[in-house]
Amino acid sequence: MRVFNRNRCLRGIAAIASISLATGCSLFSDGGDEDQGPIVVGTTSAPSTLDPAASWDGSWELFRNVYQTLLSYPDGATTPQPDAAEECAFTDTTNRTYRCELRGGLKFSDGGKLDAEAVKHSVDRILKIKAGPHGLLGSLDRVETKGDQEVVFHLKTADATFPFVLATPALSIVDPDTYPADELHEDNGRIEGSGPYTLESYSENDKAELVRNENYKGPAERHNDAVTIRYFQDSSAMVKALRDKTIDVTYRGLAADDIVDLQSKDADEDLQLVEGTGTDISYLVFNPEDPWAGKPAVRKAVAQIVDRAAIAHKIYKDTVDPLYSMVPTGLTGHTTGFFDSFGDPDPDKARKILTDAGIDEPVPLELWYTTDRYGSETAVMFKELKRELDASGLFEVTLKSRPWKTYVEGYQNGEYPVFGRGWFPDFPDPDNFVAPFVGEENALGTPYPAPEITGVLLPRSRRESDRGRVVRDFEEAQEILVKDARLLPLWQGRQYIAASEEISGGAQALDPSTIMMMWELQRKTSW
């Protein structure tokens, strides 16, 4: 990670990989912030629900801090490590039986017992309710308990990624006395979890107040006693609050203009910006049922024209990077398949693709995007896509948009010819950038039968516990994705945290799925 800080005391160490201090500039607090109040974190990603069984979105950011999972990513780990569990492992050579032994003495925040039955209840209700993260458990057959401390997961097929699934906040452990087995928990602003914090109060789309959970037993070392999360509608309001010192940290949702401003030499001297590698991606989806988007030649012509470098530079001010495969840079199986096949943007090559397919007239194409999900640059990016495609003379593009809630309903109902999506990974493995988007039932609501991927490559890769040995499987999968051009990757994001100079721990606070672990944030006692 890189750190940008305009304070003279930190300029000499601005390239280090964490928010830190030059010797003599200040002292860290030892975990007690009670005299200075809670650390206040701003974000544009508000929860859509307080029930893990309903969430496959940004709600996970709150869940990570108030619930526990069997596994998580403590201390900078990149593979799942025990959390509520004392130990977990596959007990067979086929990666189909996974056993976890719980820590002793686990309790929910209200003092209720957390045992193996609570774990089974939490997983079974996801399967019964069939909302939100149900799709993550496609390989699970059944859950078995053996006494109070042992849980055994029996899988339908080999799945070496199952530990990663257990580490997602979707698999948060909930109290059977509070969360019904076959319906969602009422969102009444209360959560009974066993995580590092308890949810003291919650106001939808406004704020969540977290305080230390005295019953917590787990790997997290809390460097503060309380955190308040404030939810903002846009980046400008969030950054203004940071400059006005009404919040201490910003997380997720910084706009490109604000990032560039914070990086500039004229930026506030008492603010710092932490930059890290991200694995979130932006991409286009083509509906195969649409008379135009369903034609391979049309999709490939679009792929031949789209200028990712221009989008990254002009729209996002180089705060994102062009992406040429669905698997992002930094993960096993990343390729540059779309660049290798299509090269630089070339309208003449696109014209030949269309004419060879018997298409001689401009193609009418609708491009859809959401107005309130992926940042203020989204609308500008789609205007740039329209400009590029229209300028080629090969397309006549119409732009349309909806707020996220109705937008999701639209693409799940197959209403959009071409639509934009973003993807924040459930877990840091190439499987999670391929599997959710293929098959008859997928996360996009547009069936994508890809039998070689779903029937051969994914099952074969999931038999391999050493994820470094699945490179060829995902290279082959992406060759198919490029050939079909049903999904068109555009860019890969970076992670940015802006903070007051009085706050440390920002660089350590993001887990591999870029969820903030609030307990890593720390206030310095003096400056």
C-alpha positions as CSV (number, residue, x, y, z in Angstrom):
1,M,0.0,0.0,0.0
2,R,1.0,3.6,-0.5
3,V,0.3,6.4,2.0
4,F,-0.1,10.1,1.0
5,N,0.2,12.5,3.9
6,R,0.8,16.2,3.7
7,N,2.0,16.7,7.3
8,R,5.7,17.6,7.4
9,C,6.3,15.0,10.0
10,L,5.2,12.2,7.7
11,R,6.5,13.3,4.3
12,G,9.7,11.3,4.7
13,I,7.8,8.0,5.2
14,A,4.8,8.5,2.9
15,A,5.6,5.4,0.9
16,I,5.3,2.9,3.8
17,A,2.6,0.3,3.8
18,S,0.6,1.6,6.7
19,I,-0.6,4.8,8.4
20,S,2.3,5.3,10.8
21,L,4.3,8.0,12.6
22,A,7.8,9.3,12.5
23,T,9.6,8.7,15.9
24,G,8.7,11.4,18.3
25,C,5.6,12.8,16.5
26,S,3.0,11.0,18.6
27,L,2.2,8.0,20.7
28,F,-0.4,5.3,19.9
29,S,-3.3,4.8,22.3
30,D,-3.4,1.3,23.9
31,G,-7.0,0.6,22.9
32,G,-8.9,3.0,25.1
33,D,-10.7,5.8,23.3
34,E,-13.3,6.5,25.9
35,D,-11.9,9.9,26.7
36,Q,-12.1,11.1,23.0
37,G,-15.3,9.4,21.9
38,P,-15.7,6.7,19.2
39,I,-13.8,6.7,16.0
40,V,-16.2,7.9,13.3
41,V,-16.0,6.2,9.9
42,G,-17.8,7.5,6.8
43,T,-18.9,5.3,3.9
44,T,-21.3,5.5,0.9
45,S,-22.1,1.8,1.3
46,A,-25.1,1.4,3.6
47,P,-26.5,-2.0,4.6
48,S,-29.6,-3.2,2.8
49,T,-30.5,-5.5,5.7
50,L,-29.3,-6.6,9.1
51,D,-29.9,-10.3,8.4
52,P,-27.0,-12.3,6.9
53,A,-29.4,-14.7,5.2
54,A,-30.7,-11.8,3.1
55,S,-27.4,-10.1,2.1
56,W,-25.0,-10.5,-0.8
57,D,-23.9,-6.9,-0.8
58,G,-22.3,-4.1,1.1
59,S,-24.1,-5.1,4.3
60,W,-21.2,-7.4,4.9
61,E,-19.1,-4.5,6.0
62,L,-21.2,-4.1,9.1
63,F,-21.6,-7.8,9.6
64,R,-17.9,-8.4,9.8
65,N,-17.7,-6.3,12.8
66,V,-20.7,-7.4,14.8
67,Y,-21.1,-11.1,13.9
68,Q,-18.5,-13.9,13.9
69,T,-17.8,-16.5,11.2
70,L,-16.1,-19.8,11.7
71,L,-13.2,-18.6,9.6
72,S,-11.9,-15.1,8.8
73,Y,-8.7,-13.3,7.7
74,P,-6.9,-12.1,10.9
75,D,-3.5,-10.4,11.0
76,G,-3.3,-9.8,7.2
77,A,-3.9,-13.5,6.3
78,T,-4.8,-14.1,2.7
79,T,-6.3,-17.5,3.3
80,P,-9.1,-18.3,5.8
81,Q,-7.9,-18.8,9.4
82,P,-9.9,-19.9,12.5
83,D,-12.2,-17.3,14.1
84,A,-15.2,-18.7,16.0
85,A,-13.6,-22.0,15.2
86,E,-10.6,-23.4,17.1
87,E,-9.6,-25.4,14.0
88,C,-11.1,-26.4,10.7
89,A,-10.0,-28.8,8.0
90,F,-11.1,-31.2,5.3
91,T,-11.1,-34.7,6.8
92,D,-11.0,-36.6,3.5
93,T,-8.8,-36.6,0.4
94,T,-11.7,-35.6,-1.9
95,N,-12.5,-32.2,-0.4
96,R,-16.1,-33.2,0.4
97,T,-16.1,-33.4,4.2
98,Y,-15.1,-30.3,6.2
99,R,-15.0,-30.3,10.0
100,C,-14.8,-27.4,12.4
101,E,-14.2,-27.5,16.2
102,L,-15.5,-24.4,18.0
103,R,-13.6,-22.3,20.5
104,G,-14.7,-22.9,24.1
105,G,-17.0,-20.6,25.9
106,L,-18.4,-18.7,22.9
107,K,-21.4,-16.4,23.7
108,F,-23.6,-14.0,21.8
109,S,-23.6,-10.4,22.9
110,D,-26.7,-10.9,25.1
111,G,-24.9,-13.8,26.9
112,G,-26.6,-16.6,25.1
113,K,-24.6,-19.7,24.3
114,L,-23.0,-20.1,20.8
115,D,-22.6,-23.7,20.1
116,A,-22.6,-26.1,17.1
117,E,-26.4,-26.0,16.9
118,A,-26.2,-22.3,16.4
119,V,-23.8,-22.7,13.5
120,K,-26.0,-25.4,11.9
121,H,-29.1,-23.2,12.4
122,S,-27.3,-20.2,10.7
123,V,-26.4,-22.2,7.6
124,D,-29.6,-24.2,7.3
125,R,-31.7,-21.0,7.4
126,I,-29.8,-19.6,4.4
127,L,-30.6,-22.8,2.5
128,K,-34.3,-22.7,3.5
129,I,-34.9,-19.0,3.0
130,K,-33.2,-19.0,-0.4
131,A,-32.4,-15.3,-0.5
132,G,-29.2,-13.3,-0.8
133,P,-26.2,-15.5,-0.4
134,H,-28.0,-18.8,-1.1
135,G,-25.9,-19.2,-4.3
136,L,-22.7,-19.4,-2.3
137,L,-23.7,-22.7,-0.8
138,G,-24.3,-24.6,-4.1
139,S,-21.8,-27.3,-3.1
140,L,-23.3,-27.9,0.4
141,D,-25.4,-31.0,0.9
142,R,-26.0,-31.0,4.7
143,V,-24.7,-29.8,8.1
144,E,-24.1,-32.2,10.9
145,T,-23.4,-31.5,14.6
146,K,-21.5,-33.8,16.9
147,G,-22.0,-32.5,20.5
148,D,-21.8,-28.8,21.4
149,Q,-18.5,-28.0,19.8
150,E,-18.1,-29.9,16.5
151,V,-19.7,-29.1,13.1
152,V,-19.3,-31.2,10.0
153,F,-20.2,-29.9,6.5
154,H,-20.9,-32.6,3.9
155,L,-20.5,-31.4,0.4
156,K,-22.2,-32.7,-2.8
157,T,-19.0,-32.4,-4.8
158,A,-15.4,-31.6,-4.1
159,D,-15.0,-27.9,-3.3
160,A,-11.6,-26.6,-2.1
161,T,-13.1,-23.1,-2.0
162,F,-15.6,-24.0,0.7
163,P,-13.4,-22.6,3.5
164,F,-13.4,-19.2,1.7
165,V,-17.2,-19.4,1.6
166,L,-17.3,-20.0,5.4
167,A,-15.2,-16.9,5.9
168,T,-17.7,-14.6,4.1
169,P,-20.0,-12.5,6.4
170,A,-22.9,-14.3,4.6
171,L,-22.1,-17.2,6.9
172,S,-22.3,-15.1,10.0
173,I,-23.4,-17.1,13.1
174,V,-26.7,-15.9,14.4
175,D,-28.7,-16.7,17.6
176,P,-31.4,-19.4,17.0
177,D,-33.6,-17.7,19.7
178,T,-33.7,-14.5,17.7
179,Y,-33.4,-15.4,14.0
180,P,-36.2,-17.6,12.7
181,A,-35.3,-20.9,10.9
182,D,-37.5,-20.2,7.8
183,E,-37.9,-16.5,7.5
184,L,-35.9,-13.3,7.7
185,H,-35.2,-11.5,10.9
186,E,-37.2,-8.3,11.4
187,D,-34.9,-5.4,10.7
188,N,-35.6,-3.6,14.0
189,G,-32.2,-2.1,14.4
190,R,-31.0,-4.9,16.7
191,I,-28.3,-7.5,16.2
192,E,-27.4,-10.4,18.5
193,G,-24.0,-11.4,17.2
194,S,-20.7,-12.6,18.8
195,G,-18.3,-10.4,16.9
196,P,-15.8,-7.8,18.3
197,Y,-18.6,-5.2,18.7
198,T,-22.2,-5.0,19.6
199,L,-24.6,-2.8,17.6
200,E,-25.7,-0.3,20.3
201,S,-27.9,1.7,17.9
202,Y,-28.8,1.8,14.3
203,S,-30.6,4.3,12.0
204,E,-31.1,3.2,8.5
205,N,-29.1,5.1,5.9
206,D,-27.8,7.3,8.7
207,K,-25.5,5.6,11.2
208,A,-24.5,2.5,13.1
209,E,-23.0,2.9,16.6
210,L,-20.7,0.0,17.6
211,V,-19.3,-0.6,21.1
212,R,-16.9,-3.2,22.4
213,N,-18.5,-6.7,22.9
214,E,-17.4,-7.8,26.3
215,N,-18.4,-11.4,25.5
216,Y,-16.2,-11.6,22.4
217,K,-13.7,-14.5,22.1
218,G,-11.8,-14.5,18.9
219,P,-8.6,-13.4,17.1
220,A,-9.3,-9.7,16.8
221,E,-7.2,-7.4,18.9
222,R,-9.4,-4.3,19.4
223,H,-7.5,-1.0,19.3
224,N,-10.5,1.0,20.1
225,D,-13.6,0.8,22.3
226,A,-16.2,2.2,20.0
227,V,-16.8,3.0,16.3
228,T,-19.6,5.0,14.7
229,I,-20.3,4.3,11.0
230,R,-22.0,7.2,9.2
231,Y,-23.6,6.6,5.8
232,F,-23.4,9.2,3.1
233,Q,-25.2,9.6,-0.2
234,D,-22.1,10.7,-2.1
235,S,-18.3,11.3,-1.9
236,S,-18.4,15.1,-1.7
237,A,-20.5,15.2,1.4
238,M,-18.3,12.5,3.0
239,V,-15.1,14.3,2.3
240,K,-16.5,17.6,3.5
241,A,-17.3,15.8,6.8
242,L,-13.8,14.6,7.0
243,R,-12.4,18.0,6.5
244,D,-14.9,19.5,9.0
245,K,-13.6,16.8,11.5
246,T,-17.1,15.4,12.0
247,I,-15.7,12.0,10.8
248,D,-12.2,10.5,11.3
249,V,-12.0,8.1,8.4
250,T,-13.6,7.5,5.0
251,Y,-14.1,4.0,3.6
252,R,-15.5,3.0,0.3
253,G,-17.1,5.5,-2.1
254,L,-14.4,8.1,-2.6
255,A,-14.9,9.7,-6.0
256,A,-12.0,10.1,-8.4
257,D,-11.9,13.9,-8.1
258,D,-11.8,13.7,-4.4
259,I,-9.0,11.1,-4.5
260,V,-6.9,13.3,-6.8
261,D,-7.5,16.3,-4.6
262,L,-6.4,14.4,-1.5
263,Q,-3.2,13.3,-3.4
264,S,-2.4,16.8,-4.6
265,K,0.3,19.0,-3.1
266,D,-2.4,21.5,-2.1
267,A,-4.3,18.9,0.0
268,D,-5.0,19.4,3.7
269,E,-1.9,18.9,5.7
270,D,-3.8,17.2,8.5
271,L,-5.3,14.5,6.2
272,Q,-3.7,11.3,4.9
273,L,-4.7,8.9,2.1
274,V,-3.9,5.2,2.1
275,E,-3.9,3.5,-1.3
276,G,-4.0,-0.3,-1.7
277,T,-4.6,-2.8,-4.4
278,G,-8.2,-3.6,-5.0
279,T,-9.9,-6.6,-6.5
280,D,-13.3,-5.0,-7.3
281,I,-14.1,-4.9,-11.0
282,S,-16.5,-3.2,-13.4
283,Y,-17.9,-5.0,-16.5
284,L,-20.7,-5.1,-19.0
285,V,-23.2,-7.9,-19.4
286,F,-24.8,-8.8,-22.7
287,N,-28.3,-10.3,-22.6
288,P,-28.4,-13.4,-25.0
289,E,-32.2,-13.0,-25.4
290,D,-31.9,-9.5,-27.0
291,P,-32.1,-9.6,-30.8
292,W,-28.9,-7.5,-31.1
293,A,-26.9,-8.1,-27.9
294,G,-27.5,-11.8,-28.4
295,K,-25.4,-11.8,-31.6
296,P,-21.7,-12.8,-31.0
297,A,-20.6,-10.4,-33.8
298,V,-22.3,-7.4,-32.0
299,R,-20.7,-8.3,-28.7
300,K,-17.2,-8.7,-30.3
301,A,-17.5,-5.4,-32.2
302,V,-18.3,-3.6,-28.9
303,A,-15.2,-5.3,-27.4
304,Q,-13.1,-4.1,-30.3
305,I,-14.2,-0.5,-29.8
306,V,-14.3,0.1,-26.1
307,D,-11.3,2.1,-24.9
308,R,-10.5,1.0,-21.4
309,A,-7.4,3.2,-21.1
310,A,-9.5,6.3,-22.0
311,I,-12.1,5.4,-19.4
312,A,-9.5,4.8,-16.7
313,H,-7.7,8.1,-17.5
314,K,-10.5,10.5,-18.5
315,I,-13.3,9.4,-16.3
316,Y,-11.5,7.9,-13.3
317,K,-8.4,10.1,-13.3
318,D,-6.1,6.9,-13.2
319,T,-7.6,5.8,-9.9
320,V,-8.6,2.5,-11.6
321,D,-6.7,0.3,-14.0
322,P,-7.9,-1.1,-17.4
323,L,-8.9,-4.8,-17.1
324,Y,-8.8,-7.4,-19.8
325,S,-10.0,-10.4,-18.0
326,M,-12.7,-11.2,-15.5
327,V,-10.1,-12.4,-13.0
328,P,-8.3,-9.3,-11.7
329,T,-4.6,-8.6,-11.5
330,G,-3.0,-10.2,-8.4
331,L,-5.1,-13.4,-8.4
332,T,-4.2,-16.8,-9.7
333,G,-5.5,-17.2,-13.3
334,H,-5.4,-13.5,-14.3
335,T,-4.9,-13.1,-18.0
336,T,-5.0,-10.3,-20.6
337,G,-7.3,-12.3,-22.8
338,F,-9.4,-9.5,-24.2
339,F,-6.3,-7.5,-25.2
340,D,-4.7,-10.5,-26.7
341,S,-7.8,-11.2,-28.9
342,F,-8.8,-7.6,-29.7
343,G,-5.8,-5.4,-29.2
344,D,-6.1,-1.7,-29.1
345,P,-9.5,-0.1,-30.0
346,D,-10.0,-0.3,-33.7
347,P,-13.3,0.7,-35.4
348,D,-12.2,-0.7,-38.7
349,K,-11.7,-4.2,-37.2
350,A,-15.1,-3.8,-35.5
351,R,-16.7,-3.0,-38.9
352,K,-15.2,-6.1,-40.4
353,I,-16.5,-8.2,-37.6
354,L,-20.0,-6.9,-38.3
355,T,-19.9,-7.1,-42.1
356,D,-18.5,-10.6,-42.0
357,A,-21.7,-11.5,-40.0
358,G,-23.9,-9.7,-42.5
359,I,-24.6,-6.7,-40.4
360,D,-24.2,-3.6,-42.6
361,E,-26.4,-1.0,-40.8
362,P,-25.7,0.8,-37.5
363,V,-26.7,-1.4,-34.6
364,P,-29.3,0.0,-32.2
365,L,-28.2,-0.8,-28.7
366,E,-29.5,0.1,-25.2
367,L,-27.0,0.4,-22.4
368,W,-28.3,0.4,-18.9
369,Y,-26.6,1.5,-15.6
370,T,-27.6,2.2,-12.0
371,T,-27.7,5.7,-10.7
372,D,-26.8,5.1,-7.0
373,R,-24.6,2.1,-6.6
374,Y,-21.1,2.4,-8.0
375,G,-20.2,6.1,-7.6
376,S,-20.9,9.3,-9.4
377,E,-18.5,8.4,-12.2
378,T,-20.8,5.6,-13.4
379,A,-23.1,7.9,-15.5
380,V,-20.1,9.7,-16.9
381,M,-18.5,6.4,-17.9
382,F,-21.6,5.3,-19.7
383,K,-21.7,8.6,-21.6
384,E,-18.1,7.9,-22.7
385,L,-19.0,4.4,-23.8
386,K,-21.9,5.8,-25.8
387,R,-19.5,8.4,-27.3
388,E,-17.0,5.8,-28.4
389,L,-19.6,3.4,-29.9
390,D,-21.5,6.2,-31.7
391,A,-18.3,7.7,-33.0
392,S,-17.4,4.5,-34.8
393,G,-20.5,4.9,-37.0
394,L,-21.4,1.3,-36.2
395,F,-23.7,1.7,-33.3
396,E,-26.6,4.0,-32.3
397,V,-26.6,3.8,-28.5
398,T,-29.4,4.8,-26.1
399,L,-28.5,5.2,-22.4
400,K,-31.0,4.3,-19.7
401,S,-30.7,4.1,-15.9
402,R,-32.6,3.2,-12.7
403,P,-31.9,3.3,-9.0
404,W,-30.3,0.2,-7.7
405,K,-33.3,-1.5,-6.2
406,T,-35.4,-1.4,-9.4
407,Y,-32.3,-1.8,-11.5
408,V,-31.6,-5.3,-10.0
409,E,-35.2,-6.3,-10.6
410,G,-34.8,-5.3,-14.2
411,Y,-31.7,-7.2,-15.1
412,Q,-33.0,-10.3,-13.1
413,N,-36.1,-10.2,-15.3
414,G,-34.0,-10.0,-18.5
415,E,-35.2,-6.4,-19.4
416,Y,-31.8,-4.9,-20.4
417,P,-29.9,-5.6,-23.7
418,V,-26.6,-4.5,-22.2
419,F,-26.0,-3.5,-18.6
420,G,-23.2,-2.5,-16.3
421,R,-22.3,-4.3,-13.1
422,G,-19.6,-4.1,-10.5
423,W,-18.3,-6.9,-8.4
424,F,-16.7,-6.8,-5.0
425,P,-15.4,-10.4,-4.4
426,D,-16.9,-12.7,-1.8
427,F,-13.5,-14.1,-1.3
428,P,-10.0,-13.7,-2.9
429,D,-10.0,-16.7,-5.3
430,P,-10.4,-16.8,-9.1
431,D,-13.4,-19.1,-8.7
432,N,-15.4,-16.1,-7.4
433,F,-14.8,-14.1,-10.6
434,V,-16.0,-16.9,-12.9
435,A,-18.5,-19.2,-11.1
436,P,-21.1,-16.5,-10.1
437,F,-21.6,-15.4,-13.7
438,V,-22.0,-18.7,-15.6
439,G,-24.6,-21.5,-15.5
440,E,-28.4,-21.5,-16.0
441,E,-28.8,-19.8,-12.6
442,N,-26.2,-17.1,-11.8
443,A,-25.8,-13.8,-10.0
444,L,-26.7,-11.8,-13.1
445,G,-30.1,-13.3,-13.9
446,T,-29.1,-14.0,-17.5
447,P,-28.5,-17.7,-18.1
448,Y,-25.1,-18.4,-19.4
449,P,-24.7,-22.1,-20.2
450,A,-21.0,-22.8,-20.4
451,P,-20.7,-26.6,-20.0
452,E,-17.0,-26.7,-20.4
453,I,-16.6,-24.2,-17.5
454,T,-19.4,-25.4,-15.2
455,G,-19.0,-29.2,-16.0
456,V,-15.3,-29.6,-16.3
457,L,-13.0,-26.7,-15.4
458,L,-14.7,-25.4,-12.2
459,P,-15.3,-28.9,-10.7
460,R,-11.7,-29.9,-11.6
461,S,-10.3,-26.7,-10.0
462,R,-12.3,-27.3,-6.8
463,R,-10.7,-30.6,-6.2
464,E,-7.4,-28.9,-5.9
465,S,-6.6,-27.6,-2.4
466,D,-3.4,-25.9,-3.6
467,R,-5.0,-22.9,-5.4
468,G,-1.7,-22.1,-7.1
469,R,-2.2,-25.2,-9.2
470,V,-5.5,-24.1,-10.8
471,V,-3.9,-21.5,-13.1
472,R,-4.5,-23.5,-16.3
473,D,-8.1,-24.2,-15.5
474,F,-8.9,-20.6,-15.1
475,E,-6.9,-19.6,-18.1
476,E,-9.0,-22.0,-20.2
477,A,-12.2,-20.7,-18.6
478,Q,-11.3,-17.2,-19.6
479,E,-10.4,-18.2,-23.1
480,I,-14.1,-19.3,-23.3
481,L,-15.3,-16.1,-21.8
482,V,-13.3,-14.1,-24.4
483,K,-14.6,-16.2,-27.3
484,D,-18.2,-15.8,-26.1
485,A,-17.8,-12.1,-25.2
486,R,-20.9,-12.4,-23.0
487,L,-19.1,-10.5,-20.2
488,L,-16.8,-7.5,-21.0
489,P,-14.4,-6.5,-18.2
490,L,-13.7,-2.7,-18.1
491,W,-11.6,-1.8,-15.1
492,Q,-10.1,-3.0,-11.8
493,G,-10.4,-0.7,-8.8
494,R,-8.0,0.3,-6.1
495,Q,-8.7,0.8,-2.5
496,Y,-8.5,4.2,-0.9
497,I,-8.9,5.2,2.8
498,A,-8.7,8.9,3.7
499,A,-8.2,9.7,7.4
500,S,-7.3,12.3,9.9
501,E,-3.6,12.3,10.8
502,E,-4.8,11.4,14.3
503,I,-5.9,7.9,13.1
504,S,-3.6,4.9,12.5
505,G,-4.4,1.4,11.3
506,G,-6.0,2.2,8.0
507,A,-3.7,0.0,6.0
508,Q,-4.2,-3.0,8.3
509,A,-8.0,-2.6,8.4
510,L,-8.9,-4.1,5.0
511,D,-9.3,-7.8,4.7
512,P,-8.6,-9.6,1.4
513,S,-12.2,-9.1,0.3
514,T,-11.7,-5.3,1.1
515,I,-14.1,-5.3,4.1
516,M,-13.0,-2.9,6.8
517,M,-12.1,-4.5,10.2
518,M,-13.0,-1.5,12.4
519,W,-11.0,-2.9,15.4
520,E,-7.7,-2.1,13.6
521,L,-8.4,1.7,13.7
522,Q,-6.6,3.5,16.5
523,R,-6.5,7.0,17.7
524,K,-3.1,8.6,18.6
525,T,-3.0,10.0,22.1
526,S,-1.1,13.2,21.2
527,W,0.3,15.1,18.3
